[in-house]
Amino acid sequence: MKAKLERILFKGKALALAFIIYFLSQFIAYAQDGNAGINEANMRVRSYFDTGTNLMFAIGAVLGLIGAVKVYQKWNSGDPDTGRVAASWFGSCIFLVVVATVLKSFFGV
């Protein structure tokens, strides 16, 4: 009984190994040179860079509008910390614009 169980387990392991080898051989067929893969990844990231930068500018514009509304509400209600809130919202918008510009110039896109 024990020998029969061991044979069944061995056959199961052999079958699993055969499936693993088969599937790995399929992935190896799609392999390419390491330099070619790195160059293609570089090209794809650079192609999305302008879109990402424009997205950061759009997010900065939306945050600027939201900040302007918040500051206007505080100013109308007479809160004493209106200047601090205005500086923080303005600073966050400037930060987004500066980061997008610096990244664009840093990567030479």
Secondary structure as the mmCIF struct_conf table of DSSP 4:
data_model
#
loop_
_struct_conf.conf_type_id
_struct_conf.id
_struct_conf.beg_label_comp_id
_struct_conf.beg_label_asym_id
_struct_conf.beg_label_seq_id
_struct_conf.end_label_comp_id
_struct_conf.end_label_asym_id
_struct_conf.end_label_seq_id
HELX_RH_AL_P HELX_RH_AL_P1 LYS A 2 ALA A 29
TURN_TY1_P TURN_TY1_P1 TYR A 30 TYR A 30
HELX_RH_AL_P HELX_RH_AL_P2 GLY A 34 SER A 77
TURN_TY1_P TURN_TY1_P2 GLY A 78 GLY A 78
TURN_TY1_P TURN_TY1_P3 PRO A 80 ASP A 81
HELX_RH_AL_P HELX_RH_AL_P3 THR A 82 PHE A 106
TURN_TY1_P TURN_TY1_P4 PHE A 107 GLY A 108
#
